[in-house]
Structures are given as C-alpha cells and as structure tokens.
C-alpha cells in the first residue's frame, strides 16, 4: 500500500497582515488576522502531508515539538487537519518551534522563527519505522543532524522527493549533492534553483504567480498559473508539492501531477482569501 512520509521542522504559526510597514519604536496596526487559524499548524511537513490527505492519499508528517502546552497545541492543530500525529516526536521543553508571519502592506513578509529545541531532536523508533515503511518519502528542511539518518532510513525502492530550502545548515553542499543523486523529484522555487547540483531527477520549479517549470533532462516545460489575490501565501509551495505527490501516487504523469499541485495551492490561497476575518 502506498504511504507518504514527510520529514522536517514543525512550526506553530501566528500570521497577521499589517496596515502599513513595520518600523522600530513605532506602533503599526494589524489590518487582518485569520482568527479561524490563530495559531495554525505550520511547517513544511504539515502542508505537504495535509495536501496529500485532502487528495485522498495516506500521509504522515514527521516533526518534533516541545513537551509543554505549545507542543500540545501544535499537535492538536495538526490533528484538526485530519493528519496522524504518531510521527510527532516530543522533546522535553516548555517551548515548541514557533513562527510569527508578518505580512506588510507592500507585500513583503517578515518571518520570525523560534526553533526552540536547539538540536535536541532525535529520531524515535516509531519515526524510523515510518520512514522505513514509506513508499514515498519527502525530505523538507529540518534538523541538520537528522538529515543523513533520515536519508539512510529511506527504503531503496521508495520514491524520494526533496523540497529544497535555502538553509545551508540543514542542506550543506555535501548533503545537497547526495540528495540530488538519490531524489526522483526535486521541488524548488526560482531563487532556490541554483542550490541544486547536477541531477537526473525531475526538477519542479515554482515561479510564484507566473508559472511552474518542469525540467526533465535538457527539456523544460512551463505550465501557467492563475494569480490568487491574498497576502498570506505561507505554505503554498509545500501544498503544491503535496498535491503533486498525491497525484503521482495515483499514477498521474508529471504534467498532470503539476496541474494537481497548482490546483491544491490555489485552493489553499482561495480559502484564506475568502475568510471574512482575513
């Protein structure tokens, strides 16, 4: 049976839209706050796995949260999205990874991230067994000291996805080369494309509201994307990846999978734009 496992950092997200630009020593009013998700479960694994589950495929996120109330709140928020929580490792800490997502009036976003756990994450037996039993594994940005063990636990026959992030601590050059040599599909943004070494993998590059580019060998094909007007775009790229993977798990071609990913990301953004308290 197919089963997607997604590894990476957890994040309890607090997202707001400002009426202006944040300036030191001056109050800036909050113009919008999604009270339907305050806070909300974030982190790449949450978005990727949630999109796959919404598309009808089994998916389990592997992340780490603190043992205090913040971690409990995060776990409840993950469960509220219909995701299994057995892959969430607990680290003895009153704090849990948290992010403030501050969207400014000019469209820019200030992300303030508290990793909280300071490298104390460990792969549990349950997490290792989930990775070893995965038919599809997506590695996103996560604890640097666990990247190699996660890759080593990946079954030889599993389809491997690498979600690139410009984080040299999590993805140093040697690991990027190893992932580029093992991955079947690599997801990146336009700015992250330069981080990928030579590879035989299918490279799927999101270009914001412009397009999605699929590169296979020497051939690149662009698919159009329809803009959705919303400030809060956090998780759109990971939701695209989850929709893509779910479609591949159903037997879709890369181009059909990319269309499914585009639809998944658009649905996420439209849902946010449509909420009255946004």
N, C-alpha and C positions, 0 to 999 in steps of 0.2 A: 504493500500500500504506500502511496506517495505521502510524504510528510515533509513540510518545510520547517527548518530551524533557522532562526536569525539571531546572531550574536552582536553584542555591542553595549554601549553605555545606556543607562536609564536616565530619565530626567523628568522631574515634576515641574511642569511649565506654567508660568504666570504671564499671560500675554495681554498687552494693552496697546491702544492706539492713542498717540498724543495729538493735542490740538495745535501744537507748534513744534519747535525744536528744543531739545533738552539743553540747557545752559547751566553751568556751575553756579551755585549760590542764587539760583532763581527758580521760583515755582513754575512748572509747566503743567497745564491742566490735562487730565486724561479725557479724551473725547469719546472713546469706546472701550468697552471691556466685555468679553464674552462670558457673561455670568452663567451660561449653561455649561461652561467648562472652566471653572475657576477654583482650583487649578485643574490642569488636564494632564493625562499621562503622555509624556513625550519620549524622546529618544528614538533613534533610527529603528531599532528592532520593533518598537511598538507600532510605528506607522507601516513598516513593511509587512509585518505579520497581520495587522488589522485589515489591510487592503486584501491580502490573500484570503483571509477568512471570509470577508464580505463577498469575495468572488467564489466562495464555496470550497476552498481548499484548506485542509488542516495545517495549522502553522503554530509554532511555539516560539515565543521570544525568550532568549537567554540574556539576562541582565543581572545587575546587583543593586540592592537597596539597603539602607540602614535598618537597624532593628527597632528603631523608635517609631513615633507616631507618623513622621514624614514618610518613612518607608511603608508603613501600613496604609497610609493614604494613597501612596503611589500604587501599591498592589491592588487596592480596591478600584482605583481608576482604570487599571489595566483590565481587571475582571469585568468592569462595566462595559467594556468594548467587546465582550464576548471572547476574550483571549484566555487561554490557560495560564495559570500563574506558577505552575510547578517548576518552570525554568528560571524563576527569580531567586537568586541566591541572597541570603541575609548576612549582612556584615555587622558585627557588634558596633553600633554607632547611633547616637541620637539624631544625627544628621543623615540626609539622603541627597543624592545628586539633584540639584535644583537649578532652573534657569529662569531669568527674567527676560522676556522677549518684548522689547520696547520699540514699537513701530512709530517712526517720526512722520511729521506732516509732509516731508519731502520724499517719502517712500523708502528711506533707509531704515535699517533695523539695528538697534543696539542689543546684542546678546550678552548677558552677564551670567556666566555659568559657574556654579559651585560644584566641583567634582566630589567633594565631601569625604570620600572614602580613602583617598590618599594611597592608592596602590595596595589596599588590604584585601582586594577581591581575590577569591580562589575558585577554581573550577571544582564544583561538588561532584560526587558520584552520579547524582541524578542528571546534572548538566552534561557530564561526559557521556553518559549513556544516551541522552537525547541526540547529541551530535553524532555519536557512532551509529545511531539508528536512522539518521536522516537520509532521505532520498535526494533532497535538495537542501543545500546549506548556503546561507547568505552571510558573509562576514562584513559587518559595518564597523565604523570607528568605535573602539572600545579600549579596555585596559591594555596598555602596551605589553605588560609581562605575560598576558594570556594569549596574545595573538598567535605565537608559534604553537603552543599546546592545542589551541583550537584547530589550527590547520592540520596538525599531526593526527588529531582525533577524527578528522573528516574521512569517511569511508572512500576507498579508491573509486568506487562506482558512482558516488554521489555527484550530482550536477552542482558545480560550485559557482556562486555569484560573489563578486567583490564590489561593494559600494564604496567608491573612493571618497576620501575626505582629505583636505589639505591640513593634515595633522602629522608633522614629522615625528612626533613622539610615538604615536600609535602605528604609523606606517613609515618606518625608516627605509632607506633605499634598498637594503638587502631584502627586507620583507616584501616591498613592492615588486621586486624582481621575482621573488618566489611566487607571489600571488598571480602575477602576470603570466607566469609559466604554467600555473595549475588551473586558473579560472576558465570556465566555459563562457561566462558572460561578465562584462565589466560595466558598471554604471558610473557615470561621472557627469559633472557639469562642464560647461565650456571652459571655465577657468581651471578646472582640475585635470583637463585632458593631458597637459604637459607632464603630469606626475606618473603617467602610465608608461613603463618601459615597452620595448618591442614585445609583441604578443600575438598569438594566433587566436586569441579569444574574440568573440563578438563584442565590440565596444558600442555601448548605447550612451550617447551624449545628449543631455537635456540642455536646451538653449533658451531657457526662460519661456516667454510667451511667443518666441519666434518659431521654433521648430524642435524636432527631435531628430538627431542624426544617427544612423545605424551604419557602422563600418565593419565590413567583413572582408578581410584581406586588403586588397587595394581599392575596393569599391565602397563608396559612401553614398547613402541614400537619405534624403531629408523628408520627414513627414510634417505636414503643417499642424500647428497648434492654435486653437481659438482662445484668445485672451479672456480671462475671467477677472472682473474688477473687484478686488478685495485687497486690503493691506496685509492681512495675516496669511502669509504664504508658507509658514513653517510646516515642514513635513510633506510638502507637495512632491518633491523629488523622491522621497522614500515611498510615498504612496504610489507614485508611478512605478517604482521598482517592484513593489508588492503586486500590483496589478499585472505587470509584465510576467513575473514569475508564476503567478497563479494561472495565467493563460498558457504558458509553456507547460505547466503541469497537466493541463487539459489536452495537450497535443498541438497547440497553436504554433504556426510558423513565427519567426522573429518579428516580421512586419505586423502580423495580426496581434502578437503579444504586445508590441509597442502601441498599437491602437488601443488595446485594452488598458495599458498603463496610462495613456493620455486621458481616457475616459474616467479612470479611477481618480486621477489627480484633479480633473475638472469637477468631479462630483464633490470631492472634499472642499474645494475652494468655493463652489456654489453654495454648499451647505452653510459655510461660515458667513458668506456674503448675505445669505437670506435670513439669518437670525436677527430678530428685531433689536436685541440688546448688543449687537456688534457696533 
